Amino acid sequence: MTFRSILIATALWAGLSVPAFGFEATLTTTASGSVRNRLSAASSVLEAERDEITQPSDIIAAVQSDYRSLLGALYKSGYYAPVVRISVDGREGSTLSLITLPERISKVVISVDTGPKFTFGTAKIAPVTPETLVPLEFSTGKTARSGAVGTAKDAAIDGWRAAGHPKATLTDQSIVADHNTNTLNVDLGIGPGPKATFGELRFAGTKRVSPKRLEKITGAITGKTFDPELLDTAAARLRRTGAFRSVSITEADSLNADDSLDILATVTDAAPRRLGFGAEIDSLEGGTLSAYWLHRNISGKADRLRFDAEIGGLGSSTGVDYSIKANYRRPALTRPALTLIAEAEVSHLDEPNYLSDLTKLMVVAEKIISEHSYFNGGIGFRYSDVTDDVGQRNFSHVIFPIEGERDYRDNVMSPTSGTYFYAQIMPYLGLSGSESGARFYADGRGYLGFGNDDRFVFAARILAGSIVGSDTTTTPPDLLFYSGGGGTVRGQPYQSLNVDLGGGTETGGTSFVGLSTELRAGINEKLSLVGFADLGGIGANAIPDDTMNWHAGAGLGLRYDTGFGPIRLDIAAPVSGSTGDGVQIYVGIGQAF
C-alpha cells in the first residue's frame, strides 16, 4: 500500500469514527401559552439540541437536570401535581447512569402532564410591620405560584429591616400541597430579631482618600437606628464622587452585645486620570470634535478636575465654534449631600445669527436630593462681545444660576421607560449699561415601551423657554432662543427660525416651545428603526402667544446598539415652515433625546 493510500484510509477511518450525528429532542405537554414557553426555556435538553451537542454524557446530564428544572418551572406557574417523563431512546432518563454510557443517543422525548392548577388555600405570614405591603398574589384563592411565596417572605423581612431590625429572618415555614382540593397551604413565620443601631463604620480597600474624609462623604451613621436606606445613600454618595472603581457595603454577620451592627465599606480607587474623545456630524452644521481630560481625586479629598475642549462647525458654511471649559467638583462641602462646583469657560461662537466671544465664571453649591434628583444654585459672572444684525455690543452680567433635575429613566443612553425633567432659572444683573432680567428653560421627556421585551418604544419631549426683563435687542444673543437642527427640529437648518425685527434685522426670540416624538422599533438585538416628528416655535414676547413663528420636520433613523450607547443616524426633511428645504443628515452617539 502506498503512503498516499495509507493517508487516505486513515483520514476515512478518523472521519467515520467521530460521532457526527446530533440527536432529536421533542417536548409534548398539556401546557400551552406562557407555561409551555416557560418549560421550553427551562429545558437543558432542548438547549443541548439547539447547540448540536452529541456527547452522550452531556445529553444524559441535561436529561437528569431537566427533572428538577421542569418541576421548578411548573411550581412557578402553580402546578404541584405534574407527571414528568423523559425517554432516552425508549428508556426512562432517571434510570440512566453517567458511568455506563450508550455509544450514541438518537432521540429524547420530554412528556409533561401539568396536572391541575393549584390555588392558595391558606396564605399566612406573620408577624409583619404595619407598613408592610404583602403582595396581593400571596392570598387565598390566587394561583399558587412559588414565586409569590418568596416575594411575600422578602416583603416581610424588608419591612422589618426598614423598621430597624437588620437580622429579621424566616424562622418557621409550613408548605403543604393538598391534592384533594388542589390547594397550597402556606404558613410562614418571621423572626424580627432585636431593633438595632448602627455600630462602627469601617473602610477598607485600595484607597487614597482618608477614612475621616470618606465618613464625611457618606455621613456619620454610628448610633443612628438601623435603616437600609442610609446604607444605600452612603454607597450612592461614594459612587457619585467618581473617585472609586467599585463600592460595596457589607453588614456584620451578627449584632454586638449592645444591639449595634458594624458596617464595612470597601472601596477601590478608579484610575486617577482619564482621556476621552467624541465626534458628531450633520449635513448643515458640519462636524463637531470634542475631547476631555479628567483627574480624579486630585487632592486626596475625592474631588476631581475636568477640562473639556470642543470645536464645531467644521466644513460648514455657518462658521467654526470653539470652547474650552474647566470644572472642579468637591463633594461633602459642609454636609454629605452638598457639593462645591467651580466652572470657567471661554468660547467663540460663530452662529448663523450672531458672532460672540464669551467668558464665564461660576461657583455653585449642588444639593443631592435623591439618587434620581439634584438641585443647585450659585453666583457667577459672564462677559460677551457680540456682533449681530443689531450691531456690535458688549454685555456684562452677574448671574445667579439655579437648576434642578429629576431623572427616572431606566437607561440614560437609550431609555425604554420612565421620565426625565430638567429646569433652569437664571436671573442676571446688568453691569455697565447692560439690561437685567431672567431666563427660564425646561426640558421634559417621557418613554413608554411595549411589545415583547419592549421591542417598541414611544418617546416624547417637550421644551419651553422664556426671557423676562430684557428684550430681543438687549439680551445677549447666546441667551436668546432659536429653533432648527439636531437639538430642536430635525429637517430644518440649524437655528433657522428666529424673530424678524424688520429692515433685514433678525435675532433670537424671548420665548420658545418645542415638541418631539419618536417611535423606535427593534429590528433585531442590535438594530432599530426610528420614525420621528419635531415641531418648534419662536416668539418675540416673554409668554408664548399667537404671534410666534413655527416650523416642523420629520424623518426616519437607524440606531445601532454598541453596548455603551446607540450610534444614531437620522435623515429628515421639512414638513412645514419657510426656513428650509432639502434633506438633513445627523450622526451621533446616543438617542436624540
N, C-alpha and C positions, 0 to 999 in steps of 0.2 A: 504493500500500500504506500502510495506516495505521501510525502509530507503534507502536500496540499489537501489530499483526501482525508488525512488524519485531522487536519484543522476543521474541514467542513463537517466531518462526522462528530467531532467534539462540540462544535457550535450547535448542531442539530440536537444532540443529546442534552446539552445545557438548556436549550430553549424549551425542549419537551418536559424537562424535569422540574421547571419552575411553575408553581401553581398560578396560572394566568387567568383563572375564571373567578368572577365575582359571585355573590350569592343573591338570591331574590328574597326580599322581605315584604310581607304584607300585614296590614292591620285590619282586622274585622271586629266591629264593635257595635253595640246597641246605642252607643252615644252618637250625638250629632252636634253640629254647630260648634260653639266655642269649646265644649267639653271634648269633642273629637280632636279639635286643633290642639288643645292642651295635652292630650295623650300623645299625639304625634310629636309635639315639641319635646316631651319628656322622654321619649324612647331613644335609648342609646343604640338599639338595633337598627332603627330606621336611619339614624345618623351614620352608622357604620356602612350601611348600604350606599348612602349618598357619597360617602368618602371612598367607596370602592375598596373596602377592607376585605382581604382574602384569607388572612391567617386564622385558622380555626380557634386558636387560643384567644384571640382578640374578639371573635364573634361570640364565643361562649361566655366570656367575661361580660360582654354587653348584654347578653341574654339574662344572665343572673342578676345584673344590675337593674334590669328593667322591671323585675318583680317588685322591687322596692320603690323605684321612681314612678311607676304607673299607679301603684297604690297611693303614693303621696299626691299625685295629680288628681286622683278620684276623691280623696279626702278633701282637697281644696275646693272641689265642686259640690261636696255634700253627699257623697256616695260611700257608705260604710259597710255594704254587703256585696261587694263585687266578686266576680269569679274571673281570675286572670290565668290564662293558659298560654304557654309559649312552646310551640312544636318546632323542633330542630330535626329536619329530615325524618319526621314521624315520631321522634322521641321527645318526651317532656323535658324542657330545658333544665328544670330544677334537679333532675336526676343525673345530669352530665357532670363529669369531673374534668378539672383542668389538668389532671395528671395523665389520664388516658384519653387522648385526643383522637378524633377521626382525622383521616388524611385530608378530607375536604368536606365543606358544608355547602349544600346547594340551595336549600330553601328553609326559611324561618317564617312561621305563621304566628302572629300575635292575635289572640282572641280575648276580647274583654267584654264581659257582660256586666254592665254597671250596677244592675240591681236597682232597687227603689231609691229615690232621693230622700234623704233624712232631713228633718227639721229639728230645731232646738225644742226639747221638752222643758227641762229645767235649764236656766241660764243665769247662774248666780256668781257674783264676785264681791267679796267683802273682806275687810272694810275698805271703803273708799272715802276720799275727802269730799266735802260738799261741792267743791268746784269741779270735781272730775266729771267729764262727759264720757260715759261708757258708750261705745259705738252702738247705734240702733241695730246694726246687723247681728249683734250679740243679744238676742232677746227671743222669748218664747214664740214659736211659730215661724221664725225666719229660717231660711235654708241654713243647715248646719255646716257651713264651710269651716274647715280647720283654721284658716287664716283669721277668721273672726274671733276665735278663742285667743290666739296670740295677740291680736290687736287690742282686745279688751284687757288682757293681762298687762300689756305695755302701758295702756292708758292709765290703769290704776297705779302702777308703780311710778310713772311720770308725775301723776297727781300728788303722790306722797313726797316725791323729791322736790316738787315745786313748793310744797308746804314746809320744807326744811328737814326732810327725813332722807338723807342720802343713801342709806342702806336698806331701803324698802325692797322686799323680795317676795317671790312666790313661796309660801311655806307649806301649802297643802293643796291637793287637787284630786278631784274625782271626776273621771270622764267615762261614762258608760253608754254604749250603744244598745238601745232596746230594739231588737229585731222584730218583736211582735207589733210594736206601734210605729216603727221606723222613725224613732226619735233619738236624739243625742242629749243626754243629761249631763250637764257640766256644772260643777261647783268648785270655784277657785277661792283659796284663802290667801290673803296678803298679810305679810308681817311688816308693819310700817318701820319698826326699829326706832331708836331714840331720835328726838329732834336735836339737830347738831348745829354747831357754829363752825366757821372756817378756822382752821388752825394755822400753822406756819405755811407761808407761800415761799417755796424754794425754786431756784432757777438752775438749770443745768444745760449742757450742750456746748457747742463751739460758738463763742460769742465775744465780741469786743465791747459790748455795752455792759456797764456795771449792773449788779443786782439792784442797787438802790435806784438807778435810773430806770431799769425795767419795771420795778414796782411803781414808780411814778407814772409810767405809761399805762400799766394795767389798772392802777388804782389800788389802794390798800383794802384788802378784804378780811384780814385777820380779825377775829372777834365778831364779825357780822354773821347773822343767821344764814345757814347754807341756802344757796339759791343757784341752780344750774345756769340761769340766765346771766348771772355775774361772771361765771366761768366762760360762757360763750362771748360775752362782751370783752373780757380780758384778752381772749385769744384773737378776737377781731381787731382790737387796738394794736396788738403786736404785729399782726399781718399787715395792717394798713400802713404802718411806717415804711414798708418796702425794704427794710434793712435785713429781713430774715428769709432764708430759702424755705424753711419749714418751721412750723409752730405746733406743738402738741401739749395738751394739758391733761394730767393724769391724777385721779383721786387715789388716796391711800387705800389699801385693802380693808383696813379696819379703823374704827374710831379710837381716839386717845381716851385715857381714863376720864377726862373731863368732858367727854362727848364732843370733842372738836375733831375736825377732819383736815389732815395736812394735804397740801396740793403741791404737785411738782409740775413746773412749766419748763419744757425742753425746747430750746430754740437753736437753730443752725443758721449761721450768717450766710447771707447771699453774697455773690461776688461783688466786691466794692465798686467796680466800675462797669459801665455798660455803654455800648455804642450802637445806635440804630439808624436805619435809613428808610425812606418811603418815597413813593412816586405815584402820581396821578396824571391823567391826560384826558382832555376833551377837545373836540374838533374846533371850538372857537376860542376858549380861554387858553389853549396851549398846554404845555407841560408844567408840572409842579414837582420840584425835588425838595426833599426835607431830610434833615438829619438831627440827631440829638446825642448829647454826651451826658451821662448821669454818674454822679459819685454818691454812693450810699454811705451812710454813717460817717460823714466827713469829719466830724469832731468827736466821735465816740458817744454821741447822745441820741443815736438812731435818727439823726437828721439827714437831709440829702440836698444836694445841689444839682441843678439840671440846666443845661444850655440847649436851646433849640435854634436852628437856623433853617430858613426856608427861602426859596426863590421860585417865583411863579410867573406865568405868562410867557414861558419860553416858546418861541416860534409862533406867537400870536400877534395880532395887529393891535391889541389893547395896551401894550407896553409891559415892561418887566417890573414885578414887585419883589421886594426882598425884606426880610425881617430877621432880627436877632433878639432872642429873649433869654433872660436868666431868671430862674425860680429857685428860691430857698424855702424848705419846709422843716419846721422843728415841732415834733409832737409834744404833748403834755406841757404846754406853755406855763399855765398856772394851775391847771387841773387836767386830769387824764383826757377828757374829751375835747380839749381846746388845743388847736394847732396854730402856730405862727407861720404866716406865709408872706414872704417879701418878693416882689417882682420888679423887673426892669425890662423895658422894651424900646428898641429903636427900629423904625420901619420906614420904608419908602413904598408908597402905593401909587402906581400909575394905572388908574382905573378909567373906564370909558367916560365917566362924568367928572373926574377931578384928578388932580395930582397933589399928593400930600406927603410931607415929611413929618413923622410923628415921634415924639419922645414921651414915654410914660413911666412913672414910678408909683408903686403901691405897697402899702403894708396892710395886711388883712389878718383878722382872727377868725378861724373856722371852727364851728361847733359841730361835732358829730352827734346827731340826734339818735340815730339807729344805724344798723348795717345797711339800711336802704335809703337813708336821707341825711343831708347835711344843710347847714346854714352858715353863711359867713358875711362879714361886714368889715369895712375899714376906711382908710383915707388914702388919697393919692394926689398926684399932680400930673397933668398932661399938657403938652405944648405941641401945636401943629402949625406948619407953614403950608398954606393951601393955595392952589390955583385952579379955578374952575370958570364956568360961564359967568359967574357973578363978578369975578376978578381975583386979584391976589390979596390974601388976607392972612393974618396971624391970630391964633386962638390960644388963650391961656386959661386953664381952669383948675381949681381944686375940686377933686371928685370924691364922692362918698359911695363907693360901690357896695351893693348889697345883693346877694344872690342865694338861691336855695334849690335843692334838687331832691326829688323823690323817685327812686328807681326800683320798680318791682318787675323788671323784665327777667325772663328765665335765662337769657343769654344776651350779653351786651352786643356781641358782634353779629349775631343772627337770631333775633328773638322769634319765638313762636307763640308766646303768650305773655300776658302781663301788661303793665302800663308804665309810662315814664312822663315825668313833668319837671320842667326847669323854668325858673322865673328869675329875672334880674331887674333891679331898680337902681338907677344911678343918678342921684341928684348931682348937679355940678354948679359951682360958684364961679362966676366970671371974674377974671382979673384983667387989668389994663384995657378996659373997654369992652371985653367980651361979655356976651349975654349969659345970664344964669337960667337954669331950667332943670329938667329931669327927663331921663329916658327910661321907658318901660319896655320889657320884652318878655315873651312867654313862648314855650315850646311844649306841646302836649302830644303824646303818642300812645296808641293802643294796638294790641296784637291779639288775634284770635285764630288758633289752629283748629282744623277739623279734618275729618277723614282718618284713615288708618295711619297711626303713628304721626299724626299732624302733617300729612302729606301736603295739604293746602293750608296756607296762612293768609288771612286778610289783615292788612296793616293800614292804619290811618294816622295822619299827622295834621295838627292844627298849629299855625304860627300866628302870633299877633304882636304888634309893636306900636308904640306911641311916644311922641315927644311933646312935652308941655313947657311953657315958659319962653322958649326961643322958637323962631320960625325957620322956614326953609333957607333963608339967606343969612341968618345969624347963628346957625348951628353948624359945628364942624361937619363937613360932608361925610366923613367916615362914620359919624354917628347917625346920619340920616338912613332911611330905608330905601332899598332898591329891590327889584324882582327880576328874575330871569337867570337861568343857569342851573348847575347841578344841585345847589343848596336850596333852591326855591321852586322854579318852574323849568323842568327839563323840556327841551324842544324849543325854548325861547333863548335868544342870545343873552349872554351874561350882562346883568344889570341894565337890561334894555328898557325896562319900564320905570319911568320916573315922573317928575312933575314939570310941566311946561309953563314957565313964568311969562312967556310971550317975548317977542323980539329975538327969538333964537336962543333964549336963555333956558337951560334945563338944569334941574338939580334933583336931589333925592327928596323923598316925602317924609312927612312927620307922622304918618300913620301907615300901617301895613297889616294885611291879612293874607295868610297863605293856607292852602289846603292841599294835601297829597294823599292819594290812596294807591295801594298796591295789592294785587292778588298773586301770591307766589305758589307755584305748583311744582312739586318734586317730580322729576322725570326718573331719576334713579338716586342712589345713595350720594352721589357727588354733584349731580347737575340739576338745576331748577330753572324753570321758565317763569318770567315775571311780566305781567301786564300792569301798566300804571297810568295815572292821570294826575296832573298838577294844575293848580289854579292860584293866581297871585293878584293882589290889588294894592295900589299905592295912592295915598291921598295927601293933600296939602294942609289938611286940618288935623288937630291932635286926635279927634274922635273920628273913626271911620264913618263915612256918610255916602250919599248917592252921587257925590262929585268925584269919587275915586275912579281911577283908570284900572282896567282889568285885562289880563291875558291868561291863556291856558296852553298846555301842551300835553301830549300823550305819546305812549310808545311801548315797546317791548324790550325785555332784557334777559340776560342769562346770568346765572350765578354758579360758580364752581367752588365747591367746598374744599378748602385746603387743610381743614383741621384746626387752624387758628383763626379762621375767618374766611368768608367767601370772596373770591375775585369777582368783581362786578363789571358787567358790560351792558350799557343801556343805549338804545337808539331811539330818538324821539323827534317829533316834529310839532310845529304849532297847530293848534286847533281853533284858537280864537285870538283876537287882538291884532294890532298892526305893527308889532315890534319886531317881527322877524319872519323868515320863510326858510324852507330847506330843512335838511336833516342834521341833527346834532348827535354826536357820539361821545359817550362818557365811559371812562375806565377807571376803576379804583379798587380798593380793598374794603370789605365790609358792606353791609346793606346800605341803601341810600338813606335810610333812617330806621 
